[in-house]
């Protein structure tokens, strides 16, 4: 009998982005769940970015901002995180913070 192994962070990244690419609401929710579960085990930049994209598509903007904040803290040299944060803050209408971030 074969044992099913838990997915690695790389396979979770690939699987999550494939699900995001499908574009249906259920696929996006599945991708969000994949990224969230994988982040609990082994946080990587790719998983954080996937969770940001999925949560943004699901219009869970507070989750997106929290996830981007984790990227900013954990990956200080990854400057695109600032752009993502400013864009999401503009989407939710927090103009003061978006100007500060930009």
C-alpha positions as CSV (number, residue, x, y, z in Angstrom):
1,X,0.0,0.0,0.0
2,X,1.3,3.4,-0.9
3,X,1.3,6.2,1.6
4,X,0.2,9.6,0.5
5,X,2.8,12.2,1.5
6,X,1.9,15.7,2.6
7,X,2.5,18.2,-0.2
8,X,5.8,20.1,0.0
9,X,5.7,23.9,-0.1
10,X,6.8,23.7,-3.8
11,X,3.9,21.4,-4.8
12,X,1.5,23.6,-2.7
13,X,2.7,26.7,-4.6
14,X,2.2,25.0,-8.0
15,X,-1.2,23.5,-7.1
16,X,-2.4,26.8,-5.6
17,X,-1.4,28.8,-8.6
18,X,-3.1,26.2,-10.9
19,X,-6.3,26.5,-8.9
20,X,-6.0,30.3,-9.1
21,X,-5.6,30.1,-12.8
22,X,-8.9,28.3,-13.2
23,X,-10.7,31.4,-12.1
24,X,-13.9,30.0,-10.7
25,X,-14.9,31.1,-7.2
26,X,-14.6,27.6,-5.8
27,X,-11.1,27.1,-7.3
28,X,-10.0,30.5,-5.9
29,X,-11.2,29.4,-2.5
30,X,-9.4,26.1,-2.8
31,X,-6.2,28.0,-3.7
32,X,-6.6,30.2,-0.7
33,X,-7.0,27.1,1.5
34,X,-4.0,25.5,0.0
35,X,-1.8,28.5,0.5
36,X,-3.0,29.1,4.0
37,X,-2.4,25.5,5.1
38,X,1.0,25.4,3.5
39,X,2.0,28.7,5.1
40,X,1.3,27.3,8.6
41,X,3.9,24.5,7.9
42,X,6.6,26.3,6.0
43,X,6.2,30.0,5.1
44,X,7.8,31.0,1.9
45,X,7.6,34.1,-0.2
46,X,5.8,32.2,-3.0
47,X,3.1,31.0,-0.6
48,X,2.6,34.5,0.8
49,X,2.2,35.9,-2.7
50,X,-0.3,33.2,-3.6
51,X,-2.3,33.9,-0.5
52,X,-2.3,37.6,-1.3
53,X,-3.5,37.0,-4.8
54,X,-6.2,34.5,-3.7
55,X,-7.5,36.7,-0.9
56,X,-7.6,39.7,-3.2
57,X,-9.6,37.8,-5.7
58,X,-12.0,36.7,-2.9
59,X,-12.2,40.4,-1.8
60,X,-10.8,39.5,1.6
61,X,-8.8,42.7,1.7
62,X,-7.9,42.7,5.4
63,X,-6.4,39.2,5.0
64,X,-4.5,40.5,2.0
65,X,-3.1,43.5,4.0
66,X,-2.1,41.2,6.9
67,X,-0.4,38.8,4.5
68,X,1.5,41.6,2.8
69,X,2.5,42.9,6.2
70,X,4.0,39.5,6.9
71,X,5.9,39.7,3.6
72,X,7.2,43.2,4.4
73,X,8.5,42.0,7.8
74,X,9.9,38.6,6.7
75,X,11.3,39.7,3.3
76,X,12.4,43.3,3.8
77,X,14.2,43.5,0.4
78,X,11.1,42.4,-1.6
79,X,9.9,45.8,-2.6
80,X,6.9,44.8,-4.7
81,X,5.2,44.0,-1.4
82,X,4.9,47.8,-0.9
83,X,3.1,48.2,-4.2
84,X,0.7,45.4,-3.4
85,X,-0.1,46.9,-0.1
86,X,-0.6,50.4,-1.5
87,X,-2.9,49.0,-4.2
88,X,-5.0,47.0,-1.8
89,X,-5.2,50.0,0.6
90,X,-6.5,52.1,-2.3
91,X,-9.1,49.4,-3.1
92,X,-10.5,49.6,0.4
93,X,-10.4,53.3,0.4
94,X,-7.7,53.8,3.0
95,X,-6.1,56.7,1.2
96,X,-3.9,58.0,4.0
97,X,-2.1,54.7,4.5
98,X,-1.8,54.1,0.8
99,X,-0.1,57.4,0.4
100,X,2.3,56.6,3.3
101,X,3.1,53.2,1.8
102,X,3.7,54.6,-1.7
